[in-house]
Amino acid sequence: MSSPHPHHPALAATDPELAELVGAEERLQAETLRLIPSENYVSQAVLEASGTVLQNKYSEGYPGKRYYEGQQVIDQVERLAADRARELFGVEHANVQPYSGSPANLAVYLAFLKPGDTVLGMSLPMGGHLTHGWGVSATGSWFRGVQYGVRRDTGRVDLDQVRELALAERPKLIFCGGTAVPRTIDFPAFAGIAQEVGAVLVADIAHIAGLVAGGAHPSPVGHADVISTTTHKTLRGPRGAMLMSTAEHAKAIDRAVFPGLQGGPHNQTTAAIAVALKEASGPDFRKYAADVVANAKALGEELAGRGFELVSGGTDNHLLLIDLTGKGVAGKPAAKALDRAGIVVNYNTVPYDPRKPFDPSGIRIGTPSLTSRGVPVSAMGQVAEWIDRVVGAVAVGEAQTEAEVGKVRAEVAELMAAWPAPGLAR
Ligand SMILES: *Cc1c(COP(=O)(O)O)cnc(C)c1O
């Protein structure tokens, strides 16, 4: 644990304490089975681009219209990223400056709404995101958030409810997409409802952008007025975000991001986004996207076969939402035991959860990270077995859990050693 990191010699010399922490995180990411659906492993090329001297530049404004001189190179970097985004997603306009998904969404509100105006989004406990008008978020306190959910019988988005709420509440903005939605988003249906009430439709594809780019989920292009996405989830780029739109809304979006909400863009991130978009346009990425979904479907079937209850009965994308009620275990103790076993998941509310958000009934798991390591679909039975063993032990008691956690952790480390992660020093 104490040897300085061989790949960050300057960091190790200047700040050994921090270098050691980076090394420890690298080992953690190498040795554990990471099943957080919003996480991934970026490539070495993306890592390198995000650690460049582009970091040193201020460039408020947009290419060709900056408030600073010295933009000969930065303008080209940002144009490259935006051009690649437009090409990859087939959109008329792309803004690559938002710092992350939440500020990107706030920029959409700023572009189209006044404080107090109504937004219709999916509620957080049903699988939506905080920024879709949930109360504790600025988007739910500065605007009037009206929230839809999923049907109790199917676990799928209740489009009848969406339409009823839209007609009754007349929102100016409708968000579709979410953070714990295991099924295909029906963009045409949302577009029909938005059109009926004259609302701007925002497709928030933060989770599924990589699947959309890789052809493993339908595209919102042609249906949504605005597309919001992070760049660091399935898209496998640096931590950042993009807003894409029709030409009609380009000016409003750009003005909302800068000067509306932000100052200088993070140019090292813009560069890394450009690299990730280049990677995402290649044939390997289409295979990755298809494999992410194939792995999630297989893992879901293996878990269902072991008596796990999947919200909506399965998945169409990269994530599974699992209700552990039938296993006699709550989400949090299960997630904590799995973490000790080297399997990283998050505890999560399930629709109509009778338990509290900080101690909910479910866990959420996803396959992007293990797919980026190349772990094949044939290993999903093994992964499901580990989850079953740990959750089963938690249901029995503490001693049983500790014994099982130790055994599973060793087996997990062995599989992970066979499938080294991209971008990690070994
Ligand atoms: C992750 C996510 C965001 C927010 O992204 P951050 O980069 O964490 O701010 C917004 N919307 C959805 C649907 C997300 O999943």
Ligand as a Chemical Component Dictionary entry (heavy atoms), coordinates in Angstrom:
data_LIG
# 
_chem_comp.id                   LIG 
_chem_comp.type                 NON-POLYMER 
_chem_comp.pdbx_formal_charge   0 
_chem_comp.three_letter_code    LIG 
# 
loop_
_chem_comp_atom.comp_id 
_chem_comp_atom.atom_id 
_chem_comp_atom.alt_atom_id 
_chem_comp_atom.type_symbol 
_chem_comp_atom.charge 
_chem_comp_atom.model_Cartn_x 
_chem_comp_atom.model_Cartn_y 
_chem_comp_atom.model_Cartn_z 
_chem_comp_atom.pdbx_ordinal 
LIG C1 C1 C 0 -26.945 11.023 -13.562 1  
LIG C2 C2 C 0 -28.148 11.750 -14.036 2  
LIG C3 C3 C 0 -28.213 13.146 -14.050 3  
LIG C4 C4 C 0 -27.226 14.044 -13.350 4  
LIG O1 O1 O 0 -25.935 13.924 -13.648 5  
LIG P1 P1 P 0 -24.794 14.486 -12.680 6  
LIG O2 O2 O 0 -23.637 14.525 -13.597 7  
LIG O3 O3 O 0 -24.686 13.507 -11.562 8  
LIG O4 O4 O 0 -25.205 15.829 -12.203 9  
LIG C5 C5 C 0 -29.336 13.759 -14.610 10 
LIG N1 N1 N 0 -30.318 13.020 -15.116 11 
LIG C6 C6 C 0 -30.313 11.678 -15.088 12 
LIG C7 C7 C 0 -31.444 10.928 -15.671 13 
LIG C8 C8 C 0 -29.231 10.995 -14.549 14 
LIG O5 O5 O 0 -29.237 9.672  -14.500 15 
# 
loop_
_chem_comp_bond.comp_id 
_chem_comp_bond.atom_id_1 
_chem_comp_bond.atom_id_2 
_chem_comp_bond.value_order 
_chem_comp_bond.pdbx_ordinal 
LIG C1 C2 SING 1  
LIG C2 C3 SING 2  
LIG C2 C8 DOUB 3  
LIG C3 C4 SING 4  
LIG C3 C5 DOUB 5  
LIG C4 O1 SING 6  
LIG O1 P1 SING 7  
LIG P1 O2 DOUB 8  
LIG P1 O3 SING 9  
LIG P1 O4 SING 10 
LIG C5 N1 SING 11 
LIG N1 C6 DOUB 12 
LIG C6 C7 SING 13 
LIG C6 C8 SING 14 
LIG C8 O5 SING 15 
# 
